[in-house]
Amino acid sequence: MNVIATIIHILGVVTMGSSGLMATCLLTSLIAQDGAQTAFLLATALTLLVGAIMFFPTISTPKIVSRQAGFLLVSITWSLLPVFCTLPLLFYMPKLSFLDAYFEVVSGLTTTGATILSGLDHLPMSINLWRHELNWIAGMGIIIFAVAILPILGVGGMQLYIAETPGSVKESELPPRIAQTAKALWLVYAGISVLCIIALKLAGMSWFDAICHAFAAMSLGGFSTHDNSVGYFNSVPIEVVLTIFQLVAAINFATHFIAIKKRSYRPYVEDMEARAFLALVLTSCLMTAAVLYRDGTYDNYFTALRHATFNLVTIATDCGFASQDFNQWPIFVPMWMLFLSCLSASSGSTGGGIRMIRTIILMKQARLELFKFIHPNSVRPLRIGDAIINNKIVTSVTGFIFLYFISIVILVFLLLFSGLDFVSALSAIIACFNNAGPGLNQVGPATNYASLSDFQTIVCTFAMLLGRVQIFSIVILFVPEFWKK
């Protein structure tokens, strides 16, 4: 019973915290007089009431979180919190179905950026702010999840978190306690977000658009205040600013912390994961621009480079903005962009997918196996830089990548079974699973996910949740042995 009470207590804390976020949007609505005041007032009051009912009766219960309870808590929190976060949307748009509202909120909280809403330009300021607040808060929550929650569950842990970032991030350079580490990373995240807001304002955005798009860029969430996303602005300075900050957000925030602490760029140079990420993405920009120019999509190479760079970076980093309808480009380019979304983002960043460090480990392990075929009696450890990666980490990475791909295959087949065409099904699952946002064809950047059936919406929602919690935390609940402990 103590375990159940602990779960209820933590859910109460999270729920009351979400009511606090709603209150900021209520204040915005009151100031702007945008017509959503009643919706946020009702949503804030109801969420606070339910949170208090869960929190206060369990406040004196001894807090016991076993690994089993931890996995259960993660799954319940990610599944239940969006229910309360739908309330402002449902109260303001009574014709919006709960399933569509739930999809929209899950997309925000998982920083996916896929949307079912249209007419974003005409939504009340507070509703748009609510969507972007979900992006921004969840972005930092993802980093804290990797640093604080996974260690409790034994999936990753602080040691694996550091082991996955060889080079710049050493245990001695991070604050010694998880709470201190979380605070340090939070300050870095918030500070860079402020810089992004100022840069977007100077680039030509209004203050409100700058705040919303900075929230989406730093969380790699991809929501926009306009149906045409960043294409609405048609501005090179804005695209340059967003491209830079998306790249920043896709690099390990612990690396940013060390670089700021040392006041040096050296931590970035020493971080193999960051180097590999930047080299892959920037080389891909040059290559895809050449393809677009070769095929006559744009009249000159520099125009092709502009559009290829912005749209490739936003998909590769799992953000999900769009400035062009890349669904109309030669199929190689958008498919390459979706491929990059699977592996580009760094560990400890706000991005999704496999993460670059796992890609590096798997590639080095494959090369090591080839070496052992040639020299079967050799003893050669797997190294990344100067660090030796032990077999436990290699096994964990191999298991994760298997689950990653088999999950995508199963979910794609579910969408195909529902009648969706292959390109739409494949791109929707890859985009949702990697939390990258738009896909192709029926779910391309010029449309959204509103045309999906209820079953297809459920599958894509599950894909977003599964990808965001890094698979293990949900999949383990389906293992019979988990419930026998």
Beta strands, then each sheet from edge to edge (+ up, - down):
strand 1: 382-384
strand 2: 387-389
sheet 1: 1+ 2-
end
